């Protein structure tokens, strides 16, 4: 085996050790009617314990499908300041801002469960364990300068 192949094999092994169940899965759901919502809730209630744990751990996530606006209809009006930066940029990922203090593994777990991206203010500090948990659970973190 060449050096590059050995290195790739080692990287694969480290990834398997760090993420034994693989990468998080995101499913897009369409909830445009009350019936859609009821069917989705029923589906969640019928999950087996393993699937429920995937939801709790953040390995299984849901993203709301954005229905296309009917042709000729104006864009919905939204009060100024109602959207955060990610939504203004066209992203649908919720954002949790943390202005100061230690960002711990528990904060990362909660963000993973909620499918949130973290934005850390100048006074926030990310612990090493939280950084590792964020990488493993796919939580994006941005640090303001």
Secondary structure, DSSP 8 states (H G I E B T S, - for coil): --HHHHHHHHHHHHHHHH-TT-S-EEEEE---SHHHHHHHHHHHHT--HHHHHHHHHTSEEEEE------TT-------TT-S-HHHHTT----EEEEEEEEE-HHHHHHHHHHT-EEEEEEEEEE-HHHHHHHHHHT--EEE--
